[in-house]
Amino acid sequence: MPKRLRRLFQAFFPRGEEPDDAFALAFLQEEERTLYLSMDPRDRAHAVRVARRLLKHYPEAPAFAIRAALLHDAGKALRPYRPLERILTGLYALPVPPYPLRKGILGAFPVRRHHPLYAAERIQDPEVRALVLEHHRPQSLWGQRLHQADQEE
């Protein structure tokens, strides 16, 4: 519970979030860097923590797994970071299709539900794309490890 309260506080007061972009950019390929930098600083900071946690638990982690950790929430960048939307869509998940994307509050629900798809559509590397797609429903060993590192947040 303390972690959830910390994340809630950071959602409303992002000044405390300073992502280590140099760490992330050292791992990412050119087109991935653009995608990573399109994310809100709060999401980038979260991504860096997940990637570092993955490396801490699995120092032998392949580069594609670290890159997937850094990009796993990049699909959320389709919408501006709005804390109340994030809370609402986290509490209540509407069964919505990924397309068409809508404006307003109704557009927040597909982004929350389908953000792995939106990110994967923008990633060229098939190994990174596959892990990003499965980070909520892991199918592979590295997918499970990424999911675990993400859930520890």
C-alpha angles and dihedrals in degrees: 000000000000089000091054091050090050091051091047090052091048091050091063098034107039097168090092090059112089110165117211093238093170090060092049097043091052089064101038129086121233100270090040091056091059091050092048093049091051089066123096113262090247091056092044091052089050091049092052091050090051092048092048091047090052090051092047093053095036112026088175092060111142118243092249090060092052091047090050090051089053092049103034094108098034091113089071088069090080087085132040114261106264113174096206091051090049091051094045094048090046092054097043122030112197115206096241131157119245094243144085097037112218135204124239127029093323089064091060094066098061091046091054094045100039104030092119089058093047091051094044091053088062098046119090101192108087095211093051091043092052094051093047090051093052101039092110096038105030119206101168135051093255090043089056091047092049090048091051093049090048093049092052088067 
